[in-house]
Amino acid sequence: MNELPETAGNRLDPWFGSYAARAHGMRASEIRALFSVANRPEVVSLAGGMPYLEGLPLDVIADTMQRLIATKGTTALQYGSGQGEEVLREHITQVVALEGVSAHPDDVVVTTGSQSALDLVTRIFVDPGDVVIAEAPSYVGALGVFRSYQADVVQVPLDADGLVPAELDATLTRLAAEGRRVKFLYTVPTFQNPAGVSLSAERRPQVLEICRRHGVLVVEDNPYGLLGFDTEPMPALRSYDTDGVLYLGSFSKTFAPGYRVGFVIAPHAVRDKLVLASESAVLSPSNASQLAVATYLETCDWKAQIKTYRETYRERRDALVGALGEHLPRASWNVPQGGFFVWVRLPDGLDARAMLPRAVTARVAYVPGTAFYYDGSGSDHMRLSFCFPTPERIREGVRRLAGVVNGEAELVQIFGTSGQPDPDTDDVGGPAPDLA
């Protein structure tokens, strides 16, 4: 047996020394390991951003998919276009029109989920050391992508009305004065993950004007925009500016994540780069998945299905907020008007990341706030998801969580707390896909 050169690795990984520099930051955090336990059925998971698929008409979808394979199987199971099937791209333009976006099928690039779309956008724009602006807090899966491409992420605060324009302007001005190159602003403007807030109608044009003035592209990630509980969809940022905004969308939240169908709407020059990047990564997105989604949109009442989802998630939001009020009155939280998440601030002195192992032992799970900050801050917050568990399970989960929080609060009262931020930023690598 030939021996490897001494510089090639170590006893645990003989190829350790051969990895690219960007791969050395790809580590599973300790919270990800905990979630392998949290996914057991006896644990109430308030962590995962998984849609409630039992609400789908599965028998109708099964019949539709069977007819698709029977009539178009040789097309569905074959390679396809790197840009995506035109029939699906046409349907996508009709879906985004509900949020005021006017697009042509040629503007659309279909991707393997919107996570792939975000990866492709980052790949074509970001060099190591470039700055990406993101909200504070921000979607953990996005932070993991930016870290993998060795971007320097600078986060700008949110409040109840979303990203704060004055803070964004000041940050971009400071970075320009420092000679640092900002490639884009990444934002989830509607029912944000994890904070659950939406960028107000007044602020949307302000944010776009600031980015135009500083020459910064906007990457709008909008998986939850159609899932408002009581209001019509807000106009997407892309509806205000077709040249300065890339729109990322997905069918994972409004239909089913298992098909892995997302998309980007982009100016044509950017679109061409995205198609080339996609072809080098996957050759083409799955024809079977694309035609399945297109067939669903053609033959099923997808707008009624979204209405059903909205009603289901509103009921679950109410269950979560009501249980928090009953069992955790010392905490504070937002009341989201759509989406999947409630952002909870813990009583003073408590650390959500340190508390998580004890919560899992008590058979309840959440995502600590540190996962959503690039610098490892946010330990005083947790993200609770209401999309998947039933209302009864949600109330039981909050009851269990309250027992853990109250026990931690008693310990802090007796022994005090250092209040030091967690120096470990590995959480931005992200929990598993079913938790994002």
TIDO-62360 format. One record per atom (N, C-alpha, C): x, y, z; residue in one letter. Coordinates in steps of 0.02 Angstrom, whole numbers, plus 32768, in hexadecimal, padded with zeros to 4 digits. Each point is the difference from the previous one (the first is absolute). Example, Ala and Ser with C-alpha at 12.3 -4.5 7.8 and 13.67 -1.06 7.14 Angstrom:
<lumvexs>
82947EE48186a/7FD3803B8000a/802D803C8000a/7FEE80357FDCs/802A803B8003s/7FD980378025s/
</lumvexs>
This chain:
<lumvexs>
802A7FC48000m/7FD6803C8000m/802C803E8000m/7FF3802F7FD2n/8027803D7FFCn/7FEE802F8039n/8032801F801Ee/7FF380308035e/7FF680467FE1e/7FD28026801Fl/7FF580457FE9l/8037802D801Bl/800E80367FDDp/80318031801Ap/7FEA80198044p/80318011802Be/7FF080158043e/7FD4803F8001e/8007802B7FCEt/7FDB803E7FFFt/7FB87FF77FE9t/7FEE7FC37FECa/7FBE7FF67FE2a/7FC880028033a/800D7FEE803Fg/7FC87FFE802Eg/80147FED8046g/7FD17FE18023n/800C7FEB8044n/7FE07FBC800An/80027FE6803Dr/7FE77FBC800Cr/7FB57FFA7FF6r/7FDC8037800Cl/7FB77FFD7FF7l/7FEB800B7FB8l/802780277FDAd/7FEE800F7FBBd/804080057FD7d/80107FCC7FDBp/804080017FDBp/800380357FCAp/7FC7801F7FEEw/800080337FCBw/7FF68046801Cw/800880078042f/7FF480418020f/802A80387FE0f/803E7FF27FF1g/802B80337FE4g/7FF280117FB8g/7FD47FDB7FDFs/7FF1800B7FBAs/7FC3802B7FF3s/7FD9800D8034y/7FC380267FF6y/801080487FEBy/7FD2801E7FDBa/800480487FF2a/7FF780268041a/801A803D8001a/7FFD8028803Da/7FB7800A8017a/7FD280097FCFr/7FBB800C8013r/7FDF7FC48022r/801B7FC47FF4a/7FE27FC4801Da/800E7FFA804Ba/803580218018h/80117FF98046h/7FCE8023802Eh/7FD7802D7FE3g/7FCC80208028g/7FBF7FD97FFFg/7FFE7FC77FDEm/7FC27FD97FFAm/7FFF7FCC8038m/7FE480158039r/7FFE7FD4803Ar/7FB87FFE801Ar/7FEC7FC58016a/7FBE7FFA801Ea/8004801B8048a/7FD1802C8011s/8000801C8043s/7FE57FCC8032s/800A800E803Fe/7FE87FD28033e/7FB480008003e/7FDF80377FECi/7FB780008001i/7FE67FD17FCAi/80257FF97FC9r/7FE97FD27FCCr/80017FB8801Ar/80337FEF8027a/80037FBD801Da/7FC67FF58030a/7FED80338025l/7FC87FF9802El/7FBF7FF17FDBl/7FF9801C7FC3f/7FC17FF87FDCf/7FF57FBA7FE5f/80357FD87FFFs/7FF57FB97FEFs/7FD67FDE8035s/80068019803Dv/7FD67FE78037v/7FBC80247FFFv/800180417FF0a/7FC380288002a/7FCC7FE87FCEa/80157FDD7FCBn/7FD17FE87FCEn/7FDA7FC18014n/800F7FE5803Br/7FDB7FC58017r/7FB78013800Er/7FD27FD27FF6p/7FB980118006p/7FEA80178045p/80247FEB8034e/7FEB80158043e/801480488010e/8029801E7FD5v/801680458009v/7FD1802E7FD9v/7FE780348020v/7FD980337FDDv/803280307FE1v/800580007FBFs/8030802C7FDEs/7FDE80427FECs/801580358020l/7FED80437FEDl/803A80207FD9l/802A7FD57FE4a/803C80177FDDa/7FF780027FB5a/7FE17FCE7FE3g/80037FF77FB8g/7FD2802D7FD9g/801880167FC5g/7FD880287FD3g/7FDE7FD57FCBg/7FE57FC78014m/7FE27FD17FD1m/7FB680107FF6m/7FE880057FC2p/7FB9800B7FF4p/7FD77FC38015p/7FC0800C800Cy/7FD27FCC8017y/7FE37FDD7FC3y/80227FCC7FE8l/7FEC7FE07FC1l/7FC07FD78006l/7FEC7FEE803Ce/7FC17FDC8008e/7FC5802A7FE8e/800B80417FFAg/7FCB802C7FE7g/7FF87FFF7FB5g/802C7FDD7FDCl/7FFB7FFA7FB8l/7FCD7FCB7FECl/7FE080087FC6p/7FD47FCB7FE6p/802A7FC97FE0p/801D7FD58029l/80327FD17FE7l/7FE37FCE7FCEl/7FC07FEE8007d/7FE37FD17FD0d/7FFA80207FBBd/7FED803F7FFEv/7FFB80247FC0v/804580087FE1v/803180128029i/804480097FE7i/801B7FBD7FE6i/7FF27FCA8022a/80187FBE7FEAa/7FE47FEF7FBCa/7FBF800B7FF6d/7FE27FF27FBEd/801E802C7FCAd/800D803F8011t/801C802F7FD0t/80467FEB7FEBt/80297FEC8031m/80447FEB7FF0m/80017FBF7FD8m/7FD17FD4800Fq/7FFD7FC17FD9q/7FF1800E7FB7q/7FD1802E7FF4r/7FF080127FBAr/803B80227FDFr/802580288026l/803B80227FE3l/80327FCC7FE6l/80107FCE8028i/80317FCF7FEBi/7FE47FD57FC7i/7FC07FF18003a/7FE27FD67FCCa/7FFF80247FBCa/7FF780428001t/7FF880247FC1t/803F80257FEAt/802A80148031k/803C80287FEEk/803F7FE38021k/7FFE7FC0800Fg/80377FE28025g/804380067FDFg/80047FF77FBEt/804180037FDEt/801D80468002t/7FD680348005t/801880448008t/8012800E8049t/7FD47FEC802Da/800A800E8047a/803F7FDF801Ba/80127FC57FE5l/80397FDB801Al/8040800B7FD9l/7FFF80307FD2q/803A800F7FD6q/8023803F8019q/803E800A7FE8y/80218041800Cy/7FD680387FE4y/800A803C801Cg/7FDB803A7FE8g/802E803C7FF6g/7FE180397FFDs/802380407FF6s/802180178040s/803B801F7FF9g/8021801C803Ag/7FD9803A801Fg/7FD880227FD8q/7FD880388019q/7FBF7FE88020q/7FEA7FC47FEEg/7FC17FE68019g/7FCC7FFC7FCAg/7FCE7FD7800Ce/7FCB7FF57FCFe/7FD6803F7FF6e/7FF480117FC1e/7FDB803E7FF2e/7FBA7FFF801De/7FDF7FC67FFEv/7FBC7FFE801Av/7FFE8012804Av/80327FEA8027l/800280128046l/8012804A8008l/802E80187FD8r/801380478005r/7FC5802D7FF1r/7FD57FEB7FD2e/7FC380277FF3e/7FD38002803De/7FF87FC78021h/7FD77FFE803Ch/801E802B8038h/80427FFF8005i/802180288034i/7FF0804A7FF8i/7FFE80187FC3t/7FF080477FF5t/7FB980108018t/7FD37FD07FFBq/7FBB800A8019q/7FFD7FFF804Cq/80297FD6801Fv/80027FFD8049v/801B8042801Dv/803880177FE6v/801F803D801Dv/7FD8803E7FEFv/7FD47FFD7FCEa/7FD580397FF1a/7FD38011803Ba/7FF27FCF802Cl/7FD7800D803Bl/80228031802Fl/804280087FFAe/8025802F802Ae/8019803C7FD7e/7FDE800C7FC8g/800F803B7FD8g/803C7FFB7FD3g/801D7FC47FF9v/803B7FF77FD7v/7FEC7FF27FB8v/8017802A7FD3s/7FF47FF67FB8s/803F7FE27FE2s/7FFA7FC27FE8a/803B7FDC7FE6a/7FEC7FD97FC2a/80327FF47FD6h/7FF87FD67FC5h/80217FBD800Fh/7FE77FC97FE2p/80217FC0800Dp/804B80007FF2p/8017802A7FD3d/804880037FF2d/8027801D803Bd/7FDE8022802Ed/8022801E803Ad/800D7FCC8037d/7FE37FC57FF9v/7FFE7FCF8037v/80347FCA7FF5v/80247FEF8035v/802C7FC58001v/7FE77FD18037v/7FEF7FC37FECv/7FE87FCF8031v/803C7FDF8021v/7FFA7FF58042t/80387FE48026t/7FE87FC6802Bt/802F7FDD801Et/7FEF7FC8802Ct/7FF3801B8046t/7FC5801E8008g/7FEF8022803Eg/801F80468001g/7FE5802C8029s/801B80448003s/804380028024s/80107FCC8027q/80437FFD801Eq/80357FFB7FC9q/7FF37FD87FCDs/802D7FFC7FC7s/800480437FDCs/7FC780227FFAa/800080427FE1a/802E802F8025a/7FFD7FFF8042l/802B802C8028l/80497FEE7FF7l/800F7FBF7FFCd/80447FEA7FF5d/801A80187FBDd/7FD77FFB7FCCl/801580167FBDl/800B804B7FFEl/7FD48026801Ev/800880498002v/804180128023v/800D7FE08039t/803D80108025t/803D7FEB7FD8t/7FFD7FC87FDEr/80397FE87FD9r/801380317FC9r/7FCF801D7FDEi/8011802B7FC7i/801280488016i/7FF18013803Ef/800D80458015f/803880078033f/800B7FCE802Av/802A800A803Cv/80457FE17FF7v/803380298009d/80457FE98008d/80107FFD804Bd/80317FD78014p/80147FFF8046p/801180468019p/7FE480128039g/800C8042801Dg/7FCD80347FEEg/7FD77FF47FCCd/7FCB802F7FF0d/7FCD80038039d/7FDD80398004v/7FCF800A8035v/7FBA7FF07FE5v/7FDA7FDB8027v/7FB97FF67FF6v/7FDC801F803Bv/7FCF802B7FF2i/7FD7801C8034i/7FC47FD3800Bi/7FF17FF2803Fa/7FC67FD78012a/7FDD8020803Ca/7FC37FEB800Be/7FDB8019803Ae/801B7FDF803Fe/7FF580218039a/80127FE48041a/7FC17FFA802Aa/7FE77FC38008p/80197FBE7FEBp/7FF07FF27FB7p/801D7FC97FE6s/7FF57FED7FBBs/7FFB7FB57FFAs/7FE47FEA7FC7y/7FF47FB97FF2y/80427FD98006y/80007FCC8028v/803D7FDA800Fv/801C7FDF7FC1v/7FD57FE87FD3g/80187FE17FC3g/802680307FD3g/7FEB803F8000a/802380327FD8a/8045800F801Fa/800380078041l/8040800C8021l/80317FC87FF2l/7FE77FC27FFEg/802C7FC87FF0g/801B80037FBAg/7FD680157FD0v/801780087FBBv/803680357FFCv/7FF3803A801Ff/803080377FFCf/80437FEC801Ff/7FFD7FDD8038r/803E7FE9801Fr/80257FD07FD3r/7FDC7FD37FDDs/80217FCF7FD6s/802680207FC6s/7FE9803C7FEAy/802380247FCBy/80308034801Cy/800B7FFD8041q/8031802A8022q/7FEF804A7FFBq/7FC0800F8002a/7FEA80468003a/8007801A8047a/800580418006d/7FFE80228040d/7FB9801B8009d/7FDA7FE3802Dv/7FBA80148009v/7FFC80378034v/7FDF80367FEDv/7FF38038802Dv/7FB480048008v/7FE97FFB803Eq/7FB77FFE800Cq/7FE780448019q/7FC480127FE7v/7FE080408010v/7FC17FF28027v/7FF280278034p/7FC87FEF802Dp/7FBB80047FDFp/7FD37FD7801Cl/7FB980027FF1l/7FDC8020803Bl/7FC3801A7FF2d/7FD1800F8036d/7FBC7FE57FEBd/7FCB8016801Fa/7FBE7FE57FF2a/7FE9800E7FB8a/801E80317FDFd/7FF080107FBAd/80347FE77FCFd/802A7FD28016g/80317FE37FD3g/804380238003g/80277FF77FCBl/8043801E7FFCl/7FFC804C800Al/802D801A8028v/7FFF80488011v/802880277FCBv/7FDE80297FD8p/802380227FC8p/803B802B8017p/7FF980258036a/8036802B8017a/803E7FD78012a/7FF57FC7801Fe/80387FD48012e/80217FE47FC2e/7FD87FED7FCEl/801B7FE77FC1l/802A80357FDEl/7FE7803D7FFCd/802480377FDFd/8042800D8024d/7FFD80038042a/803D800D8027a/80337FC97FF7a/7FE97FC27FFEt/802E7FC77FF7t/802180027FBCt/7FD9800D7FCCl/801D80037FBCl/8030803B7FF9l/7FF08038801Ft/802D803A7FFFt/80427FF08022t/7FFC7FDF803Ar/803D7FEE8025r/802A7FCF7FD8r/7FE27FCE7FE3l/80267FCE7FDAl/802180207FC3l/7FDD802F7FDFa/801E80227FC7a/803D80298016a/7FFA80218039a/803880288019a/803C7FD48012a/7FF27FC28014e/80367FD08010e/801C7FDE7FC2e/7FE2800E7FC6g/80187FE27FC2g/7FED7FB77FF8g/7FCB7FEB8021r/7FEB7FBA7FFDr/7FCA7FF87FCBr/80027FCA7FDBr/7FD57FF57FC7r/7FC27FD98015r/7FC680207FFBv/7FC07FE18011v/7FE17FE57FC0v/7FF17FBF7FFEk/7FE57FE27FC4k/7FB480027FFDk/7FDF7FF28038f/7FB780047FFFf/7FE480028047f/7FC280178003l/7FD87FFB803Dl/7FD47FC27FF9l/80037FD48031y/7FD47FC68003y/7FC9800F8032y/7FC17FFA7FEAt/7FC98010802Ct/7FC67FD07FF5t/7FDE7FEF8037v/7FC07FDC7FFFv/7FCC80338017v/7FE480277FD3p/7FD9803B8015p/7FBA7FF1801Bp/7FE67FC47FF2t/7FBB7FF28013t/7FFD7FC3802Ct/7FE6800A803Ef/7FFB7FCA8032f/80447FE08009f/802F80288013q/80477FEF8000q/80107FC3802Aq/802F7FD87FE9n/801C7FC88024n/80438016801Dn/800780068043p/7FD67FE38035p/7FD080308023p/800680427FF3a/7FDF8031802Ca/7FB580057FF5a/7FE67FE97FC6g/7FB980027FF4g/7FE480447FEDg/802B80337FFCv/7FE980447FF0v/8001800A7FB4v/7FDE80357FE9s/800080127FB9s/801980477FF7s/8025800B7FCBl/801580437FEEl/7FC280287FEDl/7FF580398021s/7FC380267FF5s/7FFD801C7FBAs/7FC2800F7FEAa/7FF7801D7FBDa/802580427FF9a/800480278035e/802480407FFEe/804B7FF67FF7e/801B7FCC801Fr/80487FF67FFEr/80197FDF7FC0r/7FD57FDC7FDDr/80187FDA7FC5r/8021802D7FCDr/7FE080357FE9p/8023802B7FD0p/803D8023801Fp/7FFF800C8041q/803A80208020q/803D7FD27FFDq/7FF77FC0800Fv/80377FD07FFEv/801C7FFB7FB9v/7FD37FFE7FCFl/80177FFB7FBAl/8025803F7FEBl/7FE9803A8015e/8023803E7FEEe/80458003801Ee/80077FE9803Ei/80417FFF8021i/80307FD27FDBi/7FE87FC57FECc/802A7FD17FDDc/801380197FBBc/7FD180217FDDr/8010801D7FBFr/803680358007r/7FFA802A8033r/802F8037800Ar/80467FE5800Er/80047FC88022h/80417FE38011h/80177FCD7FCDh/7FD97FF47FCCg/80137FD07FCCg/80017FB88019g/7FCF7FEF802Av/7FFD7FBD801Fv/7FC37FDB7FE6v/800C7FC47FE7l/7FCA7FD47FE9l/7FD77FE8803Cl/7FBF7FF47FF5v/7FD47FE58034v/7FEC7FB97FECv/800B7FD1802Ev/7FEA7FBB7FF7v/7FC57FF6802Fv/7FC47FFB7FE2e/7FC27FFA8025e/7FEC7FB68003e/80007FE4803Cd/7FED7FBA800Bd/7FBA8000801Cd/7FD07FE27FDCn/7FBA800A8013n/7FD87FBE8001n/80127FD1802Bp/7FDB7FC18002p/7FBC80048021p/7FF48034802Ay/7FC480038029y/7FCE80357FEAy/800E80247FC9g/7FD9803A7FEEg/7FB67FF47FF6g/7FED7FC47FEBl/7FB97FF17FF4l/7FDD7FE4803El/80247FFB8037l/7FE67FDF803Bl/7FEE80318038l/7FE5803A7FECg/7FE5802F8030g/7FBE7FE7801Bg/7FF2800F8040f/7FC57FE48020f/7FC180287FF4f/800780427FFDd/7FC4802A7FFEd/800080357FC9d/803580057FDBt/800680367FCEt/80147FE37FBDt/7FF680287FCCe/80187FED7FBEe/804C80057FFDe/80207FDD7FD1p/804980027FFCp/801B80477FF7p/8037800F8021m/802180407FF7m/802580017FBEm/8007803B7FE1p/802880047FC3p/80497FEC800Ep/801A7FD27FD7a/80457FEB8009a/802F803A7FEEa/803D7FFE801Al/803180337FEEl/800C80017FB5l/7FFE7FC57FE2r/800B7FFB7FB7r/7FCB80277FD9r/7FC5800A801Ds/7FCB80257FDDs/8011804A7FFAs/802E8018802By/801580467FFDy/803C800B7FD1y/80287FCC7FF7d/804180097FDEd/80137FBE7FDFd/7FFC7FFE7FBDt/80107FC27FDCt/804A7FF97FF1t/802680368003d/80477FFD7FEFd/802C7FF5803Dd/7FE98018803Ag/802B7FFD803Bg/7FEF7FCA8032g/7FCF7FD57FEFv/7FEA7FCD802Fv/7FFF7FBB7FDFv/801F7FD08020l/7FF87FBA7FEEl/7FCD7FE2802Fl/7FCD7FE07FE5y/7FC97FE48027y/80097FB48004y/80047FE6803Dl/80067FB8800Cl/7FBD7FE7801Al/7FE67FCB7FE1g/7FC17FE48015g/80047FB48006g/7FCA7FE3801As/80017FB8800Es/7FB87FE68002s/7FF87FC07FEFf/7FC17FDE800Af/80017FD4803Ff/803680058027s/80067FD5803Bs/7FCD80118036s/7FEF80408007k/7FD380148036k/7FB780037FE9k/7FF4800D7FC0t/7FBB80057FE8t/7FE77FC07FDFt/802E7FD17FF2f/7FEC7FBF7FE6f/80227FC98028f/803B7FEB7FEBa/80227FC98023a/804B80057FF6a/80287FFB8035p/804980077FFAp/80217FC47FDFp/7FDF7FC67FFFg/80217FC47FE6g/800F80047FB5g/7FDC802A7FDBy/800F80067FB9y/803F80297FF3y/801580288031r/803C80297FFAr/7FFE802C7FC2r/7FCE802A7FFBv/7FFA802F7FC8v/7FFF8047801Bv/803280267FEBg/80038047800Fg/800F80267FC1g/800B80418006f/800D80277FC4f/801F80448012f/801F801E7FCDv/801A80448004v/7FE280277FC7v/7FEA803D800Di/7FEC802F7FCBi/803680367FFFi/801F80097FC5a/803B802A7FFCa/800380267FBEa/802580387FFEp/800E80207FBFp/80247FCE7FD3p/7FFB80097FBEh/80177FCD7FD1h/804A7FF18005h/80298033800Ca/80487FF48004a/800F7FD4803Da/7FE0800E8038v/80097FD7803Cv/7FE27FBB7FF5v/7FC67FFD7FDFr/7FE17FC07FF1r/802F7FD27FDAr/8023801B7FCFd/802D7FD67FD8d/80387FE3802Bd/801B8028802Ek/80347FE7802Dk/7FE47FC9802Ek/7FC3800A8017l/7FE17FCF802Cl/7FF57FBE7FDCl/7FEB80037FC1v/7FF57FC27FDAv/80427FDB7FF7v/803580247FF0l/80427FE07FF8l/80177FE18042l/7FF580248038a/80147FE58041a/7FD77FC38012a/7FBF80027FF0s/7FD57FC7800Fs/80147FC37FD7s/800F800B7FBFe/80147FC87FD6e/80417FE08018e/802D8028801As/803F7FE38019s/7FF57FDA8041s/7FCB80118025a/7FF37FDE8040a/7FD47FC37FF9a/7FC980067FD9v/7FCF7FC97FFEv/7FEC7FEC7FB9v/801F801D7FCDl/7FED7FF77FBAl/7FBB801E7FF3l/7FCD7FE58022s/7FBD801C7FF9s/7FD97FED803Es/7FD2802C8016p/7FD47FEC8037p/7FD27FC77FEAp/7FE67FDB8030s/7FD97FC47FF1s/7FC380107FD6s/7FFD7FE07FC5n/7FC580077FD6n/7FC27FE48022n/80087FC88022a/7FC77FE08021a/7FE2802F8034a/802A801F8029s/7FE7802E8033s/7FE0803D7FE0s/8020801B7FCDq/7FE4803C7FE0q/7FBC7FF27FE1q/7FFA7FC97FDBl/7FC07FF17FE0l/7FCB7FED8034l/80157FE28037a/7FD17FF18035a/7FE28041801Da/802B8031800Dv/7FE88040801Av/7FD580247FCCv/80177FFF7FC1a/7FD880207FCBa/7FBC7FDF7FF9a/7FFE7FBE8003t/7FC07FDC7FFBt/7FD28010803Bt/801D8004803Cy/7FDA8014803By/7FE180457FF6y/802880307FE7l/7FE780447FF7l/7FCA80027FC9l/80057FD47FCFe/7FD07FFF7FC9e/7FBE7FDF8014e/80037FCC8028t/7FC57FD5800At/7FE180058046t/8023801C8030c/7FE680048044c/7FF280498011c/7FD5800A8030d/7FF080448017d/803480178032d/803A80147FE6w/80388010802Cw/7FF3803E802Bw/7FD8802E7FE7k/7FF0803B8028k/7FD57FEC803Dk/7FD37FD17FF6a/7FD87FE88038a/802C7FDB8032a/80337FDC7FE7q/802D7FDC802Cq/80298031802Bq/801580377FE1i/802480328027i/7FD2801E8035i/7FC1800B7FEFk/7FD0801A8031k/7FFA7FCE803Ak/7FFD7FC07FF1t/7FFD7FCD8035t/803D8003802Ct/803B80057FE1y/803E80078028y/7FFD803D802Dy/7FE980387FE5r/7FFD803D8028r/7FD47FF7803Dr/7FC87FDF7FF7e/7FD27FF58039e/801F7FD08033e/80217FCC7FE6t/80217FD0802Dt/803680228029t/802A80287FDFy/8038801F8024y/7FE88038802Ey/7FCA80227FEEr/7FE48032802Er/7FEA7FDF8041r/7FDD7FC77FFBe/7FEA7FDC803Be/803B7FEC802Ce/80357FEA7FE0r/803B7FE98025r/8027803B801Er/800380377FDAr/801E803D801Dr/7FDB8014803Fr/7FBD7FFF7FFDd/7FD88013803Bd/800D7FD1803Ad/80077FBF7FF1a/800E7FD08036a/8043800F8021a/8032800F7FD8l/8043800D801Cl/800080418029l/7FE580357FE4v/800080408023v/7FD67FFB8040v/7FC77FDD7FFDg/7FD77FF8803Cg/80247FD98036g/80247FCA7FECa/80247FD88031a/803A8027801Ea/802180297FD8l/8036802A801Cl/7FE5802F8034l/7FC6801F7FF1g/7FE3802D8030g/7FEC7FDE8041g/7FEB7FC17FFBe/7FEC7FDB803Be/803B7FE78029e/80337FE57FDDh/80357FDD8023h/804280278006h/800B80317FD5l/804080258001l/7FF5804B8000l/7FD9801A802Fp/7FF180487FFEp/803D802C800Ap/80377FE5801Cr/803B802A800Br/802A80087FC0r/7FF37FD77FCEa/802180097FBFa/7FDA80337FD7a/801D80147FC6s/7FDD802D7FD2s/80077FE47FBAs/7FD280127FD4w/80007FE47FBDw/7FD7802C7FD1w/800A7FF77FBFn/7FD7801F7FCEn/7FC37FD57FF2n/7FCE801D7FE1v/7FC67FDA7FE8v/800080057FB4v/801B7FCE7FDDp/800880057FB8p/7FBC7FFF7FDCp/7FFD80257FC9q/7FC380037FD8q/80017FCF7FC6q/80327FD57FFEg/80057FCD7FCDg/803F7FD8800Bg/800D7FD17FD2g/803D7FD88005g/7FFC7FC88032g/803B7FEF801Df/80067FC38028f/8019800B8048f/8019803C8011f/802B8005803Bf/7FEC8038802Ff/800C7FF28042v/7FFD80328035v/80468008801Dv/8015803D8008w/804380118019w/7FF880158049w/801D7FD8802Dv/7FF480088048v/803F80198022v/7FF880358028r/80378017802Ar/7FF77FE48046r/80347FE18019l/7FFD7FE08042l/800880338038l/7FEB7FEE803Cp/800E802B8039p/804A800D8008p/80118038801Ed/804680148007d/802A7FC98020d/803C7FF77FE4g/80307FD2801Dg/7FFE7FBA7FE5g/7FCD7FEF7FD6l/7FFB7FBD7FE6l/80227FFA7FBCl/801C7FC67FF3d/80257FF27FC3d/7FDE7FC77FDBd/7FE1800F7FC7a/7FD97FCE7FDCa/802C7FC77FE7a/803C800F7FECr/802C7FCC7FE5r/80167FD08038r/8013801C8039a/80157FD78038a/7FC67FD7801Ca/7FC4801A7FFAm/7FC57FDF801Dm/7FE57FC87FD3m/80147FFF7FC1l/7FE27FD17FD0l/80077FB68015l/803B7FE98017p/80037FB98014p/7FCE7FEE8036p/7FF4802D802Fr/7FCF7FF28035r/7FB980007FE4r/7FF4802B7FCEa/7FBE80007FE1a/7FF37FBF7FDBa/80327FE77FDBv/7FF87FC17FDCv/7FF57FC78031v/802380028039t/7FF47FCE8034t/7FB880028019t/7FE4803D8001a/7FBA80088015a/7FCF7FF47FC6a/801B7FE97FC7r/7FD97FEB7FC6r/7FDD803B7FDDr/802680367FF8v/7FE980397FD8v/803D801E7FDEv/7FF880197FC3a/803A801B7FDBa/7FEE80437FE0a/803380297FF8y/7FFA80417FDFy/8043800E7FDFy/800680377FDCv/804180147FE5v/8018803D8026v/803B7FFD8020p/8018803A8025p/801280397FD2p/7FFA803D801Ag/800C803B7FD7g/804580067FE4g/80327FDF801Et/804480057FE7t/80077FE57FB9t/7FD27FD57FEAa/80047FE57FBCa/7FF480357FCBa/7FE380398013f/7FEA80327FD0f/802B803F7FFFf/80387FFC8024y/802F80388002y/80457FE77FECy/802080247FD4y/80417FEB7FE6y/803680018035y/7FF8802C8033d/803480078032d/7FF37FD9803Fd/7FCB7FD57FFFg/7FF27FD6803Bg/7FD880238036g/7FE8803D7FF3s/7FD580218032s/7FB97FE47FFAs/7FD1801E8024g/7FBB7FE87FFDg/7FEF7FCA8032g/802A7FF48032s/7FF37FCA802Fs/7FC4800D802Cs/7FE7803E8002d/7FC680108028d/7FBE7FF57FDBd/80047FE57FC2h/7FC47FF37FD9h/7FFB7FB77FEBh/7FC47FEC7FEDm/7FF47FBF7FE2m/7FCB80077FCAm/80067FD67FCDr/7FCC7FFE7FCCr/7FD37FC5800Dr/7FBF800D8004l/7FCE7FCC8008l/7FD77FFC7FC0l/7FF87FC47FE7s/7FDA7FF57FC2s/7FBC7FE28011s/7FCC80197FDEf/7FBD7FE7800Df/7FE27FDD7FC3f/80277FF57FCBc/7FE37FE87FC2c/7FF07FB58001c/80277FD88023f/7FF97FB87FFAf/7FD87FDE8037f/800B800E8040p/7FDB7FDC8034p/7FB680158001p/7FD67FD48017t/7FBA8012800At/7FFA80338039t/7FC880258003p/7FF8802F8038p/80087FDF8044p/7FE77FC38008e/80077FDE8041e/80497FF28010e/80267FEA7FCEr/80477FF3800Br/80268041800Dr/7FEC80357FDEi/80208041800Ci/7FF780148049i/7FC37FFC8019r/7FF480148046r/80267FD58031r/80057FBF7FF2e/80267FD4802Be/804A80117FFCe/8019800F7FC4g/804680127FF9g/8012803F8026g/7FD480327FFEv/800E803D8026v/7FFD7FF3804Bv/7FD37FD58015r/7FFD7FEE8047r/80427FE18017r/801B7FD27FD7r/80407FE18011r/803880347FFFr/7FFF802B7FCDl/803380337FFAl/7FFF802F803Cl/7FC480128017a/7FFB802D8039a/80207FE1803Ea/7FF97FBE8009g/80207FE08038g/804B80077FFEg/801D7FFA7FC4v/804880087FF8v/80158048800Dv/7FDC80307FE1v/801180468008v/7FFB80168049v/7FCB7FEC8021n/7FF780148046n/80367FE1802Cn/80137FC27FF1g/80367FE18026g/804280247FF6g/800D80147FC2e/803E80257FF1e/7FFF80448023e/7FC680208000a/7FFB80428020a/800E7FFC804Ba/7FEA7FCA8020e/800F7FF78047e/804A7FF8800Ce/80227FDA7FD4l/80487FF78007l/802580427FF7l/7FEA80287FD0v/802080417FF5v/7FF6802D803Cv/7FC47FFD801Dq/7FF28029803Aq/802D7FED803Bq/800F7FC08005i/802A7FE98038i/804A800C7FF2i/80167FEE7FC3f/804880017FF2f/8016803A7FD4f/7FD180237FE1g/801380367FD3g/80157FE57FBCg/8013802E7FD4t/80167FED7FBDt/8036802F7FE9t/802D7FE57FD6s/8037802A7FE7s/7FE780317FCCs/7FCA7FED7FDCg/7FE7802D7FCBg/802E80097FC6g/80327FD57FF8q/802F80077FC9q/7FE57FE17FC1q/800A80207FC6p/7FE97FE27FC1p/80267FC07FF1p/7FDF7FD27FDEd/801F7FC17FEEd/8033800B7FC8d/80417FEF800Dp/8032800B7FCCp/7FFD7FCE7FC7p/7FDB7FCA8007d/7FFD7FCC7FCDd/7FCB80137FCDd/8016800C7FC1t/7FD280147FCBt/7FEE7FC67FD2t/800D7FC38015d/7FF37FC67FD4d/7FB77FF97FEEd/7FD3801C8029d/7FB97FF87FF3d/7FEC801A7FBBd/8026802F7FE4v/7FED801B7FBFv/800A7FCD7FC9v/801F7FC9800Fg/80027FCA7FCFg/7FBB7FE27FF3g/7FD580098031g/7FBA7FF07FF6g/7FEB7FBD801Ag/7FC47FFD801Cp/7FE37FC08011p/7FED7FDA7FC0p/7FE77FC48007a/7FEF7FD77FC8a/7FC8801F7FD7a/7FF67FEA7FC1p/7FCF80207FD4p/7FBA8003801Ep/7FEB7FCE8025d/7FBC8000801Bd/7FF880308039d/803580228015l/7FFD80308037l/800980477FE8l/8012800A7FC0a/801080437FE8a/7FC2802B7FF9a/
</lumvexs>
